[in-house]
């Protein structure tokens, strides 16, 4: 698995960003252009908050659709570039 992934939650749990720490498992990926509209994303200042919960109400429709599709396919993890890559980190 990649270094970070979204544990998509379920049973009333919100999705959370996780550090995978070398674990293996099934995951789906989504990489897309978010356009000019601001979106929720991981920055140097946000990762700790996203490790506790990703506010579903603030997600773009594309990310929501990916979460729903993943749930139907019963894949436990999702990699979305806006969350799994720190967007303001040059490295």
PEKATA-V134719 format. One record per helix or strand. SS is the DSSP state (A for helix, B for strand). FROM is the first residue (numbers start at 1). TO is the last residue. If there is no record, write none. Layout:
ss=SS from=FROM to=TO
ss=SS from=FROM to=TO
//
This chain:
ss=B from=4 to=7
ss=B from=10 to=10
ss=B from=13 to=13
ss=B from=16 to=19
ss=B from=27 to=30
ss=A from=47 to=52
ss=A from=56 to=58
ss=A from=61 to=73
ss=B from=77 to=80
ss=A from=81 to=84
//
